[in-house]
Amino acid sequence: MVTFAILPGAVARSLPVRWAVLERIAARMLGTDMWRAGQGMMAKADPDRWNQIVDREQAKAPFGK
């Protein structure tokens, strides 16, 4: 039983980084795609910095969008 808990993580970490296996697992656990999962993780990890990013992007966006 313990093997089945440890083995997938060990295998995922041993695969090439460009395959983004760990990121795909995280997105699946959050029930969304990788893009939205990344946004959610950034917002939860550092809300102030996330708000700065959002504010900067909104300031660059053309009016009416």
PDB file with SEQRES, HELIX, SHEET and CRYST1 records, atoms N, CA, C and O in Angstrom:
SEQRES   1 A   65  MET VAL THR PHE ALA ILE LEU PRO GLY ALA VAL ALA ARG          
SEQRES   2 A   65  SER LEU PRO VAL ARG TRP ALA VAL LEU GLU ARG ILE ALA          
SEQRES   3 A   65  ALA ARG MET LEU GLY THR ASP MET TRP ARG ALA GLY GLN          
SEQRES   4 A   65  GLY MET MET ALA LYS ALA ASP PRO ASP ARG TRP ASN GLN          
SEQRES   5 A   65  ILE VAL ASP ARG GLU GLN ALA LYS ALA PRO PHE GLY LYS          
HELIX    1 AA1 VAL A    2  SER A   14  1                                  13    
HELIX    2 AA2 VAL A   17  TRP A   19  5                                   3    
HELIX    3 AA3 VAL A   21  LEU A   30  1                                  10    
HELIX    4 AA4 MET A   34  ALA A   45  1                                  12    
HELIX    5 AA5 PRO A   47  LYS A   60  1                                  14    
CRYST1    1.000    1.000    1.000  90.00  90.00  90.00 P 1           1          
ATOM      1  N   MET A   1       0.818  -1.193   0.000  1.00  0.00           N  
ATOM      2  CA  MET A   1       0.000   0.000   0.000  1.00  0.00           C  
ATOM      3  C   MET A   1       0.866   1.263   0.000  1.00  0.00           C  
ATOM      4  O   MET A   1       0.593   2.217  -0.728  1.00  0.00           O  
ATOM      5  N   VAL A   2       1.900   1.251   0.818  1.00  0.00           N  
ATOM      6  CA  VAL A   2       2.798   2.408   0.877  1.00  0.00           C  
ATOM      7  C   VAL A   2       3.508   2.608  -0.457  1.00  0.00           C  
ATOM      8  O   VAL A   2       3.749   3.739  -0.881  1.00  0.00           O  
ATOM      9  N   THR A   3       3.836   1.517  -1.104  1.00  0.00           N  
ATOM     10  CA  THR A   3       4.505   1.596  -2.406  1.00  0.00           C  
ATOM     11  C   THR A   3       3.659   2.361  -3.413  1.00  0.00           C  
ATOM     12  O   THR A   3       4.182   3.175  -4.175  1.00  0.00           O  
ATOM     13  N   PHE A   4       2.362   2.106  -3.418  1.00  0.00           N  
ATOM     14  CA  PHE A   4       1.478   2.788  -4.362  1.00  0.00           C  
ATOM     15  C   PHE A   4       1.328   4.270  -4.031  1.00  0.00           C  
ATOM     16  O   PHE A   4       0.971   5.061  -4.905  1.00  0.00           O  
ATOM     17  N   ALA A   5       1.594   4.657  -2.789  1.00  0.00           N  
ATOM     18  CA  ALA A   5       1.537   6.065  -2.413  1.00  0.00           C  
ATOM     19  C   ALA A   5       2.825   6.796  -2.786  1.00  0.00           C  
ATOM     20  O   ALA A   5       2.787   7.975  -3.137  1.00  0.00           O  
ATOM     21  N   ILE A   6       3.953   6.114  -2.714  1.00  0.00           N  
ATOM     22  CA  ILE A   6       5.252   6.738  -2.954  1.00  0.00           C  
ATOM     23  C   ILE A   6       5.682   6.650  -4.412  1.00  0.00           C  
ATOM     24  O   ILE A   6       6.255   7.600  -4.945  1.00  0.00           O  
ATOM     25  N   LEU A   7       5.417   5.543  -5.050  1.00  0.00           N  
ATOM     26  CA  LEU A   7       5.925   5.275  -6.393  1.00  0.00           C  
ATOM     27  C   LEU A   7       5.535   6.315  -7.451  1.00  0.00           C  
ATOM     28  O   LEU A   7       6.408   6.735  -8.212  1.00  0.00           O  
ATOM     29  N   PRO A   8       4.277   6.750  -7.539  1.00  0.00           N  
ATOM     30  CA  PRO A   8       3.939   7.719  -8.600  1.00  0.00           C  
ATOM     31  C   PRO A   8       4.725   9.027  -8.498  1.00  0.00           C  
ATOM     32  O   PRO A   8       5.156   9.571  -9.514  1.00  0.00           O  
ATOM     33  N   GLY A   9       4.911   9.528  -7.288  1.00  0.00           N  
ATOM     34  CA  GLY A   9       5.678  10.764  -7.123  1.00  0.00           C  
ATOM     35  C   GLY A   9       7.127  10.590  -7.513  1.00  0.00           C  
ATOM     36  O   GLY A   9       7.713  11.462  -8.154  1.00  0.00           O  
ATOM     37  N   ALA A  10       7.707   9.467  -7.129  1.00  0.00           N  
ATOM     38  CA  ALA A  10       9.104   9.197  -7.478  1.00  0.00           C  
ATOM     39  C   ALA A  10       9.268   9.074  -8.988  1.00  0.00           C  
ATOM     40  O   ALA A  10      10.228   9.597  -9.555  1.00  0.00           O  
ATOM     41  N   VAL A  11       8.353   8.398  -9.628  1.00  0.00           N  
ATOM     42  CA  VAL A  11       8.411   8.253 -11.089  1.00  0.00           C  
ATOM     43  C   VAL A  11       8.240   9.616 -11.753  1.00  0.00           C  
ATOM     44  O   VAL A  11       8.975   9.946 -12.684  1.00  0.00           O  
ATOM     45  N   ALA A  12       7.279  10.408 -11.286  1.00  0.00           N  
ATOM     46  CA  ALA A  12       7.027  11.726 -11.879  1.00  0.00           C  
ATOM     47  C   ALA A  12       8.253  12.629 -11.755  1.00  0.00           C  
ATOM     48  O   ALA A  12       8.573  13.367 -12.686  1.00  0.00           O  
ATOM     49  N   ARG A  13       8.937  12.576 -10.622  1.00  0.00           N  
ATOM     50  CA  ARG A  13      10.125  13.407 -10.432  1.00  0.00           C  
ATOM     51  C   ARG A  13      11.307  12.934 -11.269  1.00  0.00           C  
ATOM     52  O   ARG A  13      12.217  13.716 -11.543  1.00  0.00           O  
ATOM     53  N   SER A  14      11.309  11.682 -11.674  1.00  0.00           N  
ATOM     54  CA  SER A  14      12.430  11.161 -12.462  1.00  0.00           C  
ATOM     55  C   SER A  14      12.273  11.423 -13.963  1.00  0.00           C  
ATOM     56  O   SER A  14      13.227  11.245 -14.721  1.00  0.00           O  
ATOM     57  N   LEU A  15      11.104  11.835 -14.390  1.00  0.00           N  
ATOM     58  CA  LEU A  15      10.858  12.097 -15.810  1.00  0.00           C  
ATOM     59  C   LEU A  15      11.406  13.469 -16.198  1.00  0.00           C  
ATOM     60  O   LEU A  15      11.624  14.306 -15.323  1.00  0.00           O  
ATOM     61  N   PRO A  16      11.634  13.718 -17.487  1.00  0.00           N  
ATOM     62  CA  PRO A  16      12.150  15.026 -17.920  1.00  0.00           C  
ATOM     63  C   PRO A  16      11.231  16.171 -17.491  1.00  0.00           C  
ATOM     64  O   PRO A  16      10.007  16.052 -17.535  1.00  0.00           O  
ATOM     65  N   VAL A  17      11.840  17.270 -17.080  1.00  0.00           N  
ATOM     66  CA  VAL A  17      11.092  18.434 -16.602  1.00  0.00           C  
ATOM     67  C   VAL A  17      10.173  18.979 -17.691  1.00  0.00           C  
ATOM     68  O   VAL A  17       9.062  19.423 -17.401  1.00  0.00           O  
ATOM     69  N   ARG A  18      10.633  18.948 -18.945  1.00  0.00           N  
ATOM     70  CA  ARG A  18       9.826  19.527 -20.033  1.00  0.00           C  
ATOM     71  C   ARG A  18       8.490  18.821 -20.228  1.00  0.00           C  
ATOM     72  O   ARG A  18       7.592  19.366 -20.870  1.00  0.00           O  
ATOM     73  N   TRP A  19       8.348  17.615 -19.683  1.00  0.00           N  
ATOM     74  CA  TRP A  19       7.074  16.907 -19.773  1.00  0.00           C  
ATOM     75  C   TRP A  19       6.037  17.483 -18.815  1.00  0.00           C  
ATOM     76  O   TRP A  19       4.846  17.213 -18.972  1.00  0.00           O  
ATOM     77  N   ALA A  20       6.456  18.265 -17.834  1.00  0.00           N  
ATOM     78  CA  ALA A  20       5.573  18.945 -16.877  1.00  0.00           C  
ATOM     79  C   ALA A  20       4.620  17.979 -16.171  1.00  0.00           C  
ATOM     80  O   ALA A  20       3.446  18.294 -15.975  1.00  0.00           O  
ATOM     81  N   VAL A  21       5.120  16.821 -15.797  1.00  0.00           N  
ATOM     82  CA  VAL A  21       4.273  15.809 -15.157  1.00  0.00           C  
ATOM     83  C   VAL A  21       3.759  16.298 -13.809  1.00  0.00           C  
ATOM     84  O   VAL A  21       2.574  16.154 -13.508  1.00  0.00           O  
ATOM     85  N   LEU A  22       4.644  16.875 -12.993  1.00  0.00           N  
ATOM     86  CA  LEU A  22       4.204  17.347 -11.676  1.00  0.00           C  
ATOM     87  C   LEU A  22       3.161  18.456 -11.806  1.00  0.00           C  
ATOM     88  O   LEU A  22       2.203  18.507 -11.035  1.00  0.00           O  
ATOM     89  N   GLU A  23       3.347  19.334 -12.777  1.00  0.00           N  
ATOM     90  CA  GLU A  23       2.381  20.410 -12.997  1.00  0.00           C  
ATOM     91  C   GLU A  23       1.038  19.850 -13.463  1.00  0.00           C  
ATOM     92  O   GLU A  23      -0.019  20.336 -13.061  1.00  0.00           O  
ATOM     93  N   ARG A  24       1.089  18.839 -14.302  1.00  0.00           N  
ATOM     94  CA  ARG A  24      -0.156  18.208 -14.772  1.00  0.00           C  
ATOM     95  C   ARG A  24      -0.888  17.522 -13.620  1.00  0.00           C  
ATOM     96  O   ARG A  24      -2.115  17.573 -13.531  1.00  0.00           O  
ATOM     97  N   ILE A  25      -0.125  16.884 -12.746  1.00  0.00           N  
ATOM     98  CA  ILE A  25      -0.736  16.238 -11.576  1.00  0.00           C  
ATOM     99  C   ILE A  25      -1.392  17.289 -10.692  1.00  0.00           C  
ATOM    100  O   ILE A  25      -2.515  17.099 -10.225  1.00  0.00           O  
ATOM    101  N   ALA A  26      -0.690  18.404 -10.460  1.00  0.00           N  
ATOM    102  CA  ALA A  26      -1.247  19.474  -9.629  1.00  0.00           C  
ATOM    103  C   ALA A  26      -2.523  20.036 -10.248  1.00  0.00           C  
ATOM    104  O   ALA A  26      -3.503  20.269  -9.541  1.00  0.00           O  
ATOM    105  N   ALA A  27      -2.517  20.255 -11.551  1.00  0.00           N  
ATOM    106  CA  ALA A  27      -3.705  20.779 -12.226  1.00  0.00           C  
ATOM    107  C   ALA A  27      -4.866  19.803 -12.108  1.00  0.00           C  
ATOM    108  O   ALA A  27      -6.000  20.213 -11.861  1.00  0.00           O  
ATOM    109  N   ARG A  28      -4.592  18.525 -12.282  1.00  0.00           N  
ATOM    110  CA  ARG A  28      -5.649  17.525 -12.179  1.00  0.00           C  
ATOM    111  C   ARG A  28      -6.222  17.488 -10.759  1.00  0.00           C  
ATOM    112  O   ARG A  28      -7.431  17.342 -10.577  1.00  0.00           O  
ATOM    113  N   MET A  29      -5.351  17.621  -9.759  1.00  0.00           N  
ATOM    114  CA  MET A  29      -5.819  17.608  -8.371  1.00  0.00           C  
ATOM    115  C   MET A  29      -6.708  18.814  -8.083  1.00  0.00           C  
ATOM    116  O   MET A  29      -7.647  18.723  -7.293  1.00  0.00           O  
ATOM    117  N   LEU A  30      -6.408  19.947  -8.727  1.00  0.00           N  
ATOM    118  CA  LEU A  30      -7.218  21.145  -8.546  1.00  0.00           C  
ATOM    119  C   LEU A  30      -8.456  21.145  -9.434  1.00  0.00           C  
ATOM    120  O   LEU A  30      -9.319  22.013  -9.297  1.00  0.00           O  
ATOM    121  N   GLY A  31      -8.547  20.186 -10.334  1.00  0.00           N  
ATOM    122  CA  GLY A  31      -9.728  20.059 -11.186  1.00  0.00           C  
ATOM    123  C   GLY A  31      -9.824  21.119 -12.266  1.00  0.00           C  
ATOM    124  O   GLY A  31     -10.922  21.565 -12.596  1.00  0.00           O  
ATOM    125  N   THR A  32      -8.695  21.530 -12.821  1.00  0.00           N  
ATOM    126  CA  THR A  32      -8.697  22.562 -13.841  1.00  0.00           C  
ATOM    127  C   THR A  32      -7.541  22.331 -14.808  1.00  0.00           C  
ATOM    128  O   THR A  32      -6.812  21.347 -14.683  1.00  0.00           O  
ATOM    129  N   ASP A  33      -7.371  23.235 -15.773  1.00  0.00           N  
ATOM    130  CA  ASP A  33      -6.235  23.105 -16.676  1.00  0.00           C  
ATOM    131  C   ASP A  33      -4.987  23.707 -16.024  1.00  0.00           C  
ATOM    132  O   ASP A  33      -5.075  24.346 -14.976  1.00  0.00           O  
ATOM    133  N   MET A  34      -3.838  23.503 -16.644  1.00  0.00           N  
ATOM    134  CA  MET A  34      -2.582  23.947 -16.036  1.00  0.00           C  
ATOM    135  C   MET A  34      -2.524  25.461 -15.875  1.00  0.00           C  
ATOM    136  O   MET A  34      -1.961  25.953 -14.897  1.00  0.00           O  
ATOM    137  N   TRP A  35      -3.090  26.202 -16.809  1.00  0.00           N  
ATOM    138  CA  TRP A  35      -3.043  27.662 -16.753  1.00  0.00           C  
ATOM    139  C   TRP A  35      -3.798  28.183 -15.532  1.00  0.00           C  
ATOM    140  O   TRP A  35      -3.261  28.970 -14.753  1.00  0.00           O  
ATOM    141  N   ARG A  36      -5.027  27.747 -15.371  1.00  0.00           N  
ATOM    142  CA  ARG A  36      -5.833  28.214 -14.234  1.00  0.00           C  
ATOM    143  C   ARG A  36      -5.301  27.677 -12.909  1.00  0.00           C  
ATOM    144  O   ARG A  36      -5.378  28.358 -11.887  1.00  0.00           O  
ATOM    145  N   ALA A  37      -4.770  26.476 -12.925  1.00  0.00           N  
ATOM    146  CA  ALA A  37      -4.171  25.924 -11.706  1.00  0.00           C  
ATOM    147  C   ALA A  37      -2.992  26.784 -11.274  1.00  0.00           C  
ATOM    148  O   ALA A  37      -2.822  27.062 -10.087  1.00  0.00           O  
ATOM    149  N   GLY A  38      -2.179  27.203 -12.237  1.00  0.00           N  
ATOM    150  CA  GLY A  38      -1.039  28.066 -11.926  1.00  0.00           C  
ATOM    151  C   GLY A  38      -1.475  29.407 -11.374  1.00  0.00           C  
ATOM    152  O   GLY A  38      -0.872  29.924 -10.434  1.00  0.00           O  
ATOM    153  N   GLN A  39      -2.523  29.973 -11.957  1.00  0.00           N  
ATOM    154  CA  GLN A  39      -3.044  31.237 -11.452  1.00  0.00           C  
ATOM    155  C   GLN A  39      -3.530  31.085 -10.019  1.00  0.00           C  
ATOM    156  O   GLN A  39      -3.246  31.923  -9.163  1.00  0.00           O  
ATOM    157  N   GLY A  40      -4.259  30.016  -9.767  1.00  0.00           N  
ATOM    158  CA  GLY A  40      -4.777  29.783  -8.419  1.00  0.00           C  
ATOM    159  C   GLY A  40      -3.667  29.577  -7.404  1.00  0.00           C  
ATOM    160  O   GLY A  40      -3.741  30.091  -6.288  1.00  0.00           O  
ATOM    161  N   MET A  41      -2.634  28.824  -7.785  1.00  0.00           N  
ATOM    162  CA  MET A  41      -1.523  28.587  -6.859  1.00  0.00           C  
ATOM    163  C   MET A  41      -0.753  29.872  -6.579  1.00  0.00           C  
ATOM    164  O   MET A  41      -0.350  30.114  -5.441  1.00  0.00           O  
ATOM    165  N   MET A  42      -0.542  30.705  -7.610  1.00  0.00           N  
ATOM    166  CA  MET A  42       0.155  31.975  -7.391  1.00  0.00           C  
ATOM    167  C   MET A  42      -0.661  32.890  -6.487  1.00  0.00           C  
ATOM    168  O   MET A  42      -0.111  33.535  -5.595  1.00  0.00           O  
ATOM    169  N   ALA A  43      -1.969  32.948  -6.714  1.00  0.00           N  
ATOM    170  CA  ALA A  43      -2.828  33.813  -5.908  1.00  0.00           C  
ATOM    171  C   ALA A  43      -2.856  33.382  -4.448  1.00  0.00           C  
ATOM    172  O   ALA A  43      -2.908  34.226  -3.553  1.00  0.00           O  
ATOM    173  N   LYS A  44      -2.822  32.091  -4.203  1.00  0.00           N  
ATOM    174  CA  LYS A  44      -2.843  31.595  -2.824  1.00  0.00           C  
ATOM    175  C   LYS A  44      -1.479  31.709  -2.151  1.00  0.00           C  
ATOM    176  O   LYS A  44      -1.399  31.946  -0.946  1.00  0.00           O  
ATOM    177  N   ALA A  45      -0.413  31.544  -2.921  1.00  0.00           N  
ATOM    178  CA  ALA A  45       0.939  31.578  -2.357  1.00  0.00           C  
ATOM    179  C   ALA A  45       1.339  32.981  -1.919  1.00  0.00           C  
ATOM    180  O   ALA A  45       1.974  33.143  -0.877  1.00  0.00           O  
ATOM    181  N   ASP A  46       0.978  33.993  -2.697  1.00  0.00           N  
ATOM    182  CA  ASP A  46       1.369  35.370  -2.383  1.00  0.00           C  
ATOM    183  C   ASP A  46       0.307  36.324  -2.924  1.00  0.00           C  
ATOM    184  O   ASP A  46       0.462  36.876  -4.013  1.00  0.00           O  
ATOM    185  N   PRO A  47      -0.782  36.519  -2.156  1.00  0.00           N  
ATOM    186  CA  PRO A  47      -1.901  37.335  -2.643  1.00  0.00           C  
ATOM    187  C   PRO A  47      -1.512  38.761  -3.026  1.00  0.00           C  
ATOM    188  O   PRO A  47      -2.023  39.290  -4.013  1.00  0.00           O  
ATOM    189  N   ASP A  48      -0.614  39.392  -2.264  1.00  0.00           N  
ATOM    190  CA  ASP A  48      -0.227  40.769  -2.583  1.00  0.00           C  
ATOM    191  C   ASP A  48       0.485  40.848  -3.936  1.00  0.00           C  
ATOM    192  O   ASP A  48       0.195  41.720  -4.755  1.00  0.00           O  
ATOM    193  N   ARG A  49       1.396  39.946  -4.146  1.00  0.00           N  
ATOM    194  CA  ARG A  49       2.125  39.938  -5.415  1.00  0.00           C  
ATOM    195  C   ARG A  49       1.196  39.590  -6.573  1.00  0.00           C  
ATOM    196  O   ARG A  49       1.316  40.152  -7.661  1.00  0.00           O  
ATOM    197  N   TRP A  50       0.275  38.664  -6.338  1.00  0.00           N  
ATOM    198  CA  TRP A  50      -0.694  38.305  -7.375  1.00  0.00           C  
ATOM    199  C   TRP A  50      -1.534  39.520  -7.752  1.00  0.00           C  
ATOM    200  O   TRP A  50      -1.781  39.762  -8.934  1.00  0.00           O  
ATOM    201  N   ASN A  51      -1.976  40.286  -6.751  1.00  0.00           N  
ATOM    202  CA  ASN A  51      -2.773  41.482  -7.029  1.00  0.00           C  
ATOM    203  C   ASN A  51      -1.973  42.508  -7.825  1.00  0.00           C  
ATOM    204  O   ASN A  51      -2.534  43.204  -8.671  1.00  0.00           O  
ATOM    205  N   GLN A  52      -0.671  42.611  -7.567  1.00  0.00           N  
ATOM    206  CA  GLN A  52       0.175  43.511  -8.351  1.00  0.00           C  
ATOM    207  C   GLN A  52       0.211  43.076  -9.815  1.00  0.00           C  
ATOM    208  O   GLN A  52       0.135  43.910 -10.718  1.00  0.00           O  
ATOM    209  N   ILE A  53       0.325  41.792 -10.040  1.00  0.00           N  
ATOM    210  CA  ILE A  53       0.344  41.267 -11.413  1.00  0.00           C  
ATOM    211  C   ILE A  53      -0.974  41.570 -12.116  1.00  0.00           C  
ATOM    212  O   ILE A  53      -0.986  42.033 -13.257  1.00  0.00           O  
ATOM    213  N   VAL A  54      -2.079  41.307 -11.430  1.00  0.00           N  
ATOM    214  CA  VAL A  54      -3.405  41.547 -12.015  1.00  0.00           C  
ATOM    215  C   VAL A  54      -3.597  43.028 -12.309  1.00  0.00           C  
ATOM    216  O   VAL A  54      -4.074  43.391 -13.384  1.00  0.00           O  
ATOM    217  N   ASP A  55      -3.228  43.887 -11.358  1.00  0.00           N  
ATOM    218  CA  ASP A  55      -3.379  45.332 -11.559  1.00  0.00           C  
ATOM    219  C   ASP A  55      -2.550  45.816 -12.746  1.00  0.00           C  
ATOM    220  O   ASP A  55      -3.019  46.633 -13.538  1.00  0.00           O  
ATOM    221  N   ARG A  56      -1.323  45.318 -12.873  1.00  0.00           N  
ATOM    222  CA  ARG A  56      -0.451  45.714 -13.969  1.00  0.00           C  
ATOM    223  C   ARG A  56      -1.043  45.280 -15.310  1.00  0.00           C  
ATOM    224  O   ARG A  56      -1.014  46.039 -16.279  1.00  0.00           O  
ATOM    225  N   GLU A  57      -1.575  44.069 -15.366  1.00  0.00           N  
ATOM    226  CA  GLU A  57      -2.167  43.573 -16.618  1.00  0.00           C  
ATOM    227  C   GLU A  57      -3.431  44.347 -16.979  1.00  0.00           C  
ATOM    228  O   GLU A  57      -3.679  44.627 -18.152  1.00  0.00           O  
ATOM    229  N   GLN A  58      -4.229  44.691 -15.970  1.00  0.00           N  
ATOM    230  CA  GLN A  58      -5.447  45.458 -16.243  1.00  0.00           C  
ATOM    231  C   GLN A  58      -5.107  46.863 -16.726  1.00  0.00           C  
ATOM    232  O   GLN A  58      -5.822  47.428 -17.554  1.00  0.00           O  
ATOM    233  N   ALA A  59      -4.017  47.427 -16.211  1.00  0.00           N  
ATOM    234  CA  ALA A  59      -3.608  48.763 -16.644  1.00  0.00           C  
ATOM    235  C   ALA A  59      -3.128  48.748 -18.094  1.00  0.00           C  
ATOM    236  O   ALA A  59      -3.296  49.736 -18.811  1.00  0.00           O  
ATOM    237  N   LYS A  60      -2.532  47.637 -18.533  1.00  0.00           N  
ATOM    238  CA  LYS A  60      -2.048  47.527 -19.912  1.00  0.00           C  
ATOM    239  C   LYS A  60      -3.166  47.216 -20.899  1.00  0.00           C  
ATOM    240  O   LYS A  60      -3.023  47.483 -22.092  1.00  0.00           O  
ATOM    241  N   ALA A  61      -4.272  46.658 -20.425  1.00  0.00           N  
ATOM    242  CA  ALA A  61      -5.363  46.246 -21.318  1.00  0.00           C  
ATOM    243  C   ALA A  61      -6.056  47.477 -21.900  1.00  0.00           C  
ATOM    244  O   ALA A  61      -6.228  48.482 -21.209  1.00  0.00           O  
ATOM    245  N   PRO A  62      -6.451  47.397 -23.161  1.00  0.00           N  
ATOM    246  CA  PRO A  62      -7.187  48.519 -23.759  1.00  0.00           C  
ATOM    247  C   PRO A  62      -8.547  48.692 -23.080  1.00  0.00           C  
ATOM    248  O   PRO A  62      -9.132  47.740 -22.563  1.00  0.00           O  
ATOM    249  N   PHE A  63      -9.021  49.909 -23.098  1.00  0.00           N  
ATOM    250  CA  PHE A  63     -10.319  50.188 -22.480  1.00  0.00           C  
ATOM    251  C   PHE A  63     -11.423  49.447 -23.212  1.00  0.00           C  
ATOM    252  O   PHE A  63     -11.362  49.262 -24.428  1.00  0.00           O  
ATOM    253  N   GLY A  64     -12.428  49.026 -22.467  1.00  0.00           N  
ATOM    254  CA  GLY A  64     -13.564  48.335 -23.052  1.00  0.00           C  
ATOM    255  C   GLY A  64     -13.427  46.833 -23.050  1.00  0.00           C  
ATOM    256  O   GLY A  64     -14.355  46.135 -23.458  1.00  0.00           O  
ATOM    257  N   LYS A  65     -12.292  46.309 -22.600  1.00  0.00           N  
ATOM    258  CA  LYS A  65     -12.120  44.853 -22.560  1.00  0.00           C  
ATOM    259  C   LYS A  65     -12.216  44.345 -21.158  1.00  0.00           C  
ATOM    260  O   LYS A  65     -12.096  43.142 -20.928  1.00  0.00           O  
TER     261      LYS A  65                                                      
END                                                                             
